[in-house]
Amino acid sequence: MSSIVGRAGVVSLLLAVAACHTFQGDYPRTTSLVPTGALKIFPNYKLAYADIVQIAGVAVIAYTLVDPLAPNWEITETRLSESRVAFKLRMKDFNLGGMGEAPMVLARRAASLSAEHGMAGYQIDRYEEALDSRIIFPHRTAYAEVQLLPLEHGK
């Protein structure tokens, strides 16, 4: 949730800056910071500089909201006992796929945790997936309980 609040702040700041026509001088100004003119793309097509700025602004806002390089799943671990761990996975609000990744993400994290603690492996005792159906931004969740196997139970 904090990433959404942070992104909303960035979007608000970008919108505030985009609304400004100037940073100094008399108000209101009759000219824009963007020079007049156009970029000739094709022989019969020109793109105005102001349109280029607007397209770039929309692209920055879209990238900030979607953030395609961010991980699709957020993992929260809770130790239930010395050898038992509960995982809660939550998919990010704006995603570009990754709907079926939860089992793979869980398996990678469980294997990593098992290796970090010098265990032989892991066993998934419980696994559930759900769709949290909020009015705005429903998202996928997953819950798992994993047993870390000591070395004498090695595979």
Beta strands, then each sheet from edge to edge (+ up, - down):
strand 1: 38-42
strand 2: 45-48
strand 3: 73-81
strand 4: 84-91
strand 5: 121-132
strand 6: 139-149
sheet 1: 1+ 2-
sheet 2: 3+ 4- 6+ 5-
end
